[in-house]
Amino acid sequence: MIVNAECVGCGQCVVFCPSEAISVWGRASISDNCTRCGVCVPYCPLGAIREDEV
């Protein structure tokens, strides 16, 4: 998962992340603990979180 420049740091993704892999310091940051479940994606009001192309 990646966070693009649209992120405003609202924290909605943090609330719903089941693996507690997201922190917000200005904007969201996704740690290596991310399981790529995608739960956070629909909760981002700006669509700033998306799957990265691995």
HUGI-V301527 format. One record per pair of residues at least 4 apart in sequence whose ideal C-beta (glycine too) atoms are under 6 Angstrom apart, sorted by the first residue. I is the first residue (numbers start at 0). J is the second residue. D is the distance in whole Angstrom. If there is no record, write none. Layout:
# HUGI-V301527
i->I j->J d->D
i->I j->J d->D
This chain:
# HUGI-V301527
i->0 j->29 d->5
i->0 j->33 d->6
i->0 j->48 d->6
i->1 j->51 d->4
i->2 j->6 d->5
i->2 j->27 d->5
i->2 j->47 d->6
i->2 j->48 d->6
i->3 j->47 d->5
i->5 j->45 d->5
i->5 j->47 d->4
i->6 j->26 d->4
i->6 j->27 d->5
i->6 j->47 d->4
i->8 j->23 d->5
i->8 j->25 d->6
i->8 j->26 d->5
i->10 j->23 d->5
i->11 j->42 d->5
i->12 j->21 d->5
i->12 j->27 d->6
i->12 j->39 d->4
i->12 j->42 d->6
i->12 j->43 d->6
i->12 j->48 d->6
i->13 j->21 d->5
i->13 j->23 d->6
i->15 j->38 d->6
i->15 j->39 d->6
i->15 j->42 d->5
i->16 j->20 d->6
i->16 j->21 d->5
i->16 j->39 d->5
i->17 j->38 d->6
i->18 j->32 d->5
i->18 j->34 d->5
i->20 j->29 d->6
i->20 j->30 d->5
i->20 j->32 d->4
i->20 j->33 d->4
i->21 j->27 d->5
i->21 j->29 d->5
i->22 j->28 d->5
i->23 j->27 d->5
i->29 j->33 d->5
i->39 j->48 d->5
i->40 j->48 d->5
i->43 j->47 d->5
i->43 j->48 d->5
